[in-house]
Amino acid sequence: MTEQIKEQILLHTGSQFIIHTQRIQSLWSGYGEISRCQLEGGERAAVVVKHVQLPDQSQHPRGWNTDIGHQRKLKSYQVEMNWYASQTEAIDPHCRIPLGIYSWQQEGEMLMILEDLNEAGFSLRHHHIDLTQIKSCLSWLAYFHAKHLNHGGDGLWGIGTYWHMDTRPDEWQAMQNQALKKAAKAIDQRLNQAQFHTLVHGDAKLANFCFSKDTAEVAAVDFQYIGRGCGMKDVAYFISSCLDEEDCEALEDELLNHYFGQLSDACKHYNQKVDSDAVIAEWRALYPFAWADFYRFLDGWSPGHWKMHGYSEKLSRKAMNLLHI
C-alpha cells in the first residue's frame, strides 16, 4: 500500500494512524486486492479498502484473457464506485450494505474506502449454511429488490449480472449445448422484456453475504455487477451457490414461497405503488428462464462445472419448452 493511499485513508476517515493492514483477498484475475486497515485516533476502528490496479496481462484462472473481459472488469469497478457514491440515505437494516466512505481514481488505478462490516456486527462468513440462513439471504434479496423496483439504473449496468449475454460473446460462442445456444437470445429477451424490473445485485453468491454472530441478520458486499433486471436472476444464482442438485429440487417451492412472501411484505414496507401480486406472478414464471440464463453462461465458460446438474438441465429445458424451442 503506497503512502499516497495511506494518506487518502487517514484523510477521509479522520484517523491519525494505520496501525495494521491485513490482506483479505486478491481481486479476480490479478486486478488488485482487498485489505482491512486497523485505525487509531478517529471514529472508526477499521475500514476495508478495495484497491484496483490494472495488470499488465490478465491472469484469468480459466484462461479467458480477452480485451472484452478486460473492458468488462474496468466497467464493473466504475459501476461499483458509482453505486457507493449514490448511497446517501440512512443505513437500511433490511438490506444492509457497507457505507461507501470515499472513492478515488487515476489512470490505471481505483480506490474504494468502505465501512468494515466486521466492525458493524457482520463478522461471520460461511461456506455452508442451513435453511434458516438461506432464508435470511433470500429476505435480504427480497427487500433489496422491492426497495429498488423500477429504478432507473443510472451509472450502473444497463442489464445487471456478470454473466449477461451481451457481455459474454466468447462464452456463448464456446457453448456445447447447441439447443440452449440457439435459445440463449430468446431466453435473454424474455428476462429483459419483463414488465417489472429492479436492481439486481449481479453476483449474489453465498461468499458475498456477511452474517451477524447469531446468523439472524445478513449484509451483502461486492456490487461490481449491479444493474437493472428481473429479481429472479439473483434468486436463482444465490440458490445455485449454496445447494446441491437434490436440495435445489426438494426446497424449490419452500424457498420461492419464502422469497415472494418477503417481497410482498417489502413492497408494503417501502410503500411501493405497484401491484405486488402482479410482480410475483411475473417473476415466478421467469424463474426457469433465470436459471437457464446462468446455465447458458456456465456451458460456455466452464463445461462440467458442478452447478451443471440435472436440476439445471431440467429448468433450462422447461424455459426452452415455454419458448416453443
C-alpha positions in Angstrom: 0.0 0.0 0.0 1.5 3.3 -1.1 2.0 6.4 1.0 -0.5 8.2 -1.2 -3.2 5.6 -0.5 -2.4 5.7 3.3 -2.8 9.5 3.2 -6.2 9.1 1.5 -7.4 6.6 4.1 -6.3 8.8 7.0 -7.7 12.0 5.5 -11.2 10.5 4.7 -11.6 8.6 7.9 -10.3 11.4 10.2 -7.8 8.9 11.7 -4.3 9.6 12.9 -2.7 6.2 12.3 -3.0 3.0 10.4 -1.8 0.5 12.9 -2.2 -2.7 10.9 -3.1 -3.7 7.4 -4.4 -7.2 6.6 -4.9 -8.5 3.1 -8.3 -10.1 2.8 -8.2 -11.4 -0.8 -6.9 -10.7 -4.3 -9.3 -9.3 -6.9 -10.3 -11.6 -9.8 -7.6 -12.1 -12.4 -5.0 -10.1 -10.6 -6.7 -6.7 -10.7 -5.6 -5.7 -7.2 -6.6 -6.6 -3.7 -9.0 -6.0 -0.8 -7.4 -5.1 2.6 -8.6 -4.3 6.1 -6.9 -1.4 7.8 -7.0 -1.1 11.6 -7.1 2.6 12.5 -6.4 4.7 15.5 -7.2 8.3 16.6 -10.5 8.6 14.7 -14.1 7.5 14.9 -13.6 4.2 13.0 -11.7 1.2 14.3 -11.2 -0.2 10.8 -12.1 0.2 7.2 -12.0 -2.1 4.2 -10.0 -0.8 1.2 -10.6 -2.1 -2.3 -7.6 -1.2 -4.4 -7.8 -1.8 -8.1 -4.6 -1.9 -10.1 -4.8 -2.8 -13.8 -2.4 -5.6 -14.6 0.0 -5.7 -17.5 -1.5 -9.0 -18.5 -4.7 -10.5 -17.0 -4.2 -13.9 -15.5 -7.6 -15.4 -15.6 -7.9 -18.7 -13.8 -9.9 -20.3 -16.6 -7.9 -18.7 -19.5 -10.4 -16.0 -20.6 -7.8 -13.3 -21.2 -9.5 -11.1 -23.7 -10.0 -7.4 -24.3 -13.7 -7.9 -23.9 -13.1 -9.4 -20.4 -10.7 -6.5 -19.5 -13.2 -3.9 -20.5 -16.0 -5.6 -18.6 -13.9 -5.6 -15.5 -13.0 -2.0 -15.9 -16.6 -1.0 -16.2 -17.5 -3.2 -13.2 -15.2 -1.3 -10.9 -16.5 2.0 -12.2 -20.1 0.8 -11.7 -19.2 -0.2 -8.1 -17.8 3.2 -7.4 -20.9 4.8 -8.8 -23.1 2.6 -6.7 -21.4 3.5 -3.4 -21.4 7.2 -4.4 -25.2 7.1 -4.9 -25.9 5.6 -1.5 -26.5 8.7 0.6 -29.6 7.6 2.5 -29.5 6.2 6.1 -28.5 2.6 6.6 -31.3 0.2 5.7 -31.2 -2.8 8.2 -33.4 -4.9 5.9 -30.8 -5.0 3.1 -27.6 -3.9 4.8 -24.6 -2.9 2.7 -21.3 -1.3 3.6 -21.2 2.5 3.7 -19.0 4.0 0.9 -16.7 6.4 2.6 -14.5 7.6 -0.3 -13.6 6.7 -3.9 -10.7 7.9 -5.9 -9.2 7.0 -9.2 -6.4 7.9 -11.6 -5.1 6.3 -14.7 -4.8 2.6 -14.2 -5.8 2.7 -10.5 -9.0 2.9 -8.5 -9.5 3.0 -4.7 -12.7 2.4 -2.7 -12.7 3.0 1.1 -15.6 1.2 2.7 -17.2 0.6 6.1 -15.8 -2.6 7.7 -18.9 -4.8 8.2 -17.0 -6.8 10.8 -17.0 -3.7 13.0 -20.7 -3.3 12.2 -21.5 -6.7 13.6 -21.4 -8.8 10.5 -18.2 -10.7 11.1 -19.1 -14.2 10.0 -18.6 -15.7 6.6 -20.0 -19.2 5.7 -19.1 -21.8 3.1 -22.2 -23.8 4.0 -25.4 -22.6 5.5 -28.6 -24.1 6.9 -32.2 -23.5 5.7 -32.8 -20.6 8.2 -29.6 -18.8 7.0 -30.6 -19.4 3.3 -33.9 -17.7 4.0 -32.2 -14.8 5.7 -30.2 -14.2 2.5 -33.4 -14.5 0.4 -35.1 -12.0 2.7 -32.2 -9.6 2.0 -32.7 -10.1 -1.7 -36.4 -9.6 -1.4 -36.1 -6.3 0.4 -33.3 -5.1 -1.9 -35.4 -5.9 -5.0 -38.6 -4.3 -3.5 -36.7 -1.2 -2.5 -35.3 -0.7 -6.0 -38.3 -1.6 -8.1 -38.4 0.5 -11.3 -35.0 2.0 -10.5 -33.6 3.8 -13.5 -30.1 2.3 -13.1 -28.2 5.5 -13.8 -24.4 4.9 -13.7 -24.9 1.1 -13.2 -25.1 -1.7 -15.7 -28.0 -1.4 -18.1 -28.6 -5.1 -17.5 -27.1 -6.5 -14.3 -25.2 -9.7 -13.6 -21.7 -10.7 -14.5 -22.9 -13.4 -16.9 -25.2 -11.2 -19.0 -25.2 -12.5 -22.6 -24.2 -9.2 -24.4 -21.0 -9.1 -22.3 -20.1 -12.8 -22.8 -20.0 -13.3 -26.6 -16.9 -15.6 -26.3 -18.5 -17.8 -23.8 -21.7 -18.0 -26.0 -19.5 -19.0 -29.0 -17.9 -21.8 -26.9 -21.1 -23.4 -25.8 -21.5 -27.1 -26.3 -25.3 -27.4 -25.7 -26.4 -26.4 -29.2 -30.1 -26.3 -28.3 -29.5 -23.9 -25.4 -27.1 -21.9 -27.6 -29.8 -21.4 -30.1 -32.4 -20.4 -27.5 -30.0 -18.2 -25.5 -31.0 -14.9 -27.1 -34.7 -15.6 -26.7 -34.2 -16.5 -23.0 -32.3 -13.3 -22.5 -35.0 -11.3 -24.2 -37.8 -12.9 -22.1 -36.0 -11.7 -19.0 -35.2 -8.3 -20.3 -38.7 -7.7 -21.5 -40.3 -8.3 -18.1 -42.8 -5.6 -17.1 -41.3 -5.3 -13.7 -37.6 -4.5 -13.2 -35.5 -3.8 -10.2 -31.8 -3.6 -9.4 -30.1 -7.0 -9.2 -27.0 -7.4 -7.1 -25.5 -9.3 -10.0 -23.2 -11.6 -8.1 -25.4 -12.7 -5.1 -23.5 -15.8 -4.2 -23.1 -17.1 -0.7 -19.5 -15.8 -0.5 -20.8 -12.2 -0.9 -23.0 -12.4 2.2 -21.8 -11.5 5.7 -23.6 -12.8 8.8 -24.1 -11.5 12.3 -22.8 -13.6 15.1 -26.3 -15.1 15.8 -26.6 -15.5 11.9 -30.1 -13.9 12.1 -29.0 -10.8 10.1 -27.1 -10.5 6.9 -25.3 -7.9 4.8 -24.0 -8.0 1.3 -20.8 -6.9 -0.4 -19.3 -6.7 -4.0 -21.5 -4.6 -6.2 -19.5 -4.7 -9.4 -22.3 -6.1 -11.5 -25.3 -4.3 -10.0 -27.8 -3.2 -12.7 -31.4 -3.4 -13.9 -33.0 -6.8 -14.3 -35.5 -9.3 -13.1 -35.0 -10.3 -9.4 -35.1 -13.9 -10.3 -31.6 -13.7 -11.7 -30.3 -13.0 -8.1 -32.5 -15.7 -6.6 -31.6 -18.5 -9.0 -27.9 -17.6 -8.8 -27.9 -17.5 -5.0 -29.7 -20.8 -4.6 -27.3 -22.4 -7.1 -24.4 -21.1 -4.9 -25.4 -22.9 -1.7 -27.5 -26.0 -2.6 -26.7 -29.2 -4.4 -29.0 -30.7 -7.1 -31.2 -32.7 -4.7 -31.8 -29.8 -2.3 -32.5 -27.4 -5.2 -35.3 -29.7 -6.3 -36.6 -30.5 -2.8 -36.6 -27.0 -1.5 -37.7 -25.1 -4.6 -41.3 -24.3 -3.6 -40.4 -23.5 0.1 -37.6 -21.1 -0.9 -39.5 -19.4 -3.6 -42.6 -19.0 -1.4 -40.4 -17.5 1.3 -38.8 -15.0 -1.1 -42.1 -14.0 -2.6 -43.7 -13.6 0.8 -40.9 -11.4 1.9 -41.1 -9.4 -1.4 -44.8 -8.7 -0.8 -44.0 -7.5 2.8 -41.1 -5.4 1.5 -43.3 -3.7 -1.1 -45.6 -2.6 1.7 -42.7 -1.6 3.9 -41.3 0.7 1.2 -44.8 1.9 0.2 -44.2 0.8 -3.4 -47.1 1.9 -5.7 -47.1 -1.4 -7.5 -49.3 -4.5 -7.6 -47.0 -6.9 -5.7 -49.2 -9.9 -6.7 -48.5 -9.0 -10.4 -44.8 -8.7 -9.7 -44.8 -12.1 -8.0 -46.8 -13.8 -10.8 -44.5 -12.5 -13.5 -41.2 -13.3 -11.7 -42.3 -16.7 -10.5 -42.9 -17.6 -14.2 -39.4 -16.3 -15.0 -37.6 -18.4 -12.5 -36.7 -21.2 -15.0 -35.6 -18.5 -17.5 -33.2 -17.0 -14.9 -31.8 -20.4 -14.2 -31.4 -21.2 -17.9 -29.7 -17.9 -18.5 -27.0 -18.7 -15.9 -26.7 -22.3 -17.2 -26.1 -20.9 -20.6 -23.1 -19.0 -19.3 -21.6 -22.0 -17.5 -21.9 -24.2 -20.5 -19.6 -21.9 -22.4 -17.4 -20.7 -19.6 -16.7 -23.9 -17.6 -18.2 -27.1 -19.1 -18.6 -29.7 -16.5 -19.0 -27.2 -13.6 -20.6 -28.7 -10.5 -23.7 -26.5 -11.0 -24.4 -28.1 -14.3 -26.5 -30.8 -12.8 -29.9 -32.4 -13.6 -31.9 -29.7 -11.9 -30.2 -27.0 -14.0 -30.9 -29.0 -17.1 -34.5 -29.6 -16.1 -35.2 -25.9 -15.7 -33.3 -25.0 -18.9 -35.5 -27.4 -20.8 -38.6 -26.0 -19.2 -37.6 -22.5 -20.3 -37.0 -23.7 -23.9 -40.3 -25.6 -23.9 -42.1 -22.4 -22.8 -40.5 -20.6 -25.7 -41.5 -23.5 -28.0 -37.9 -24.1 -29.0 
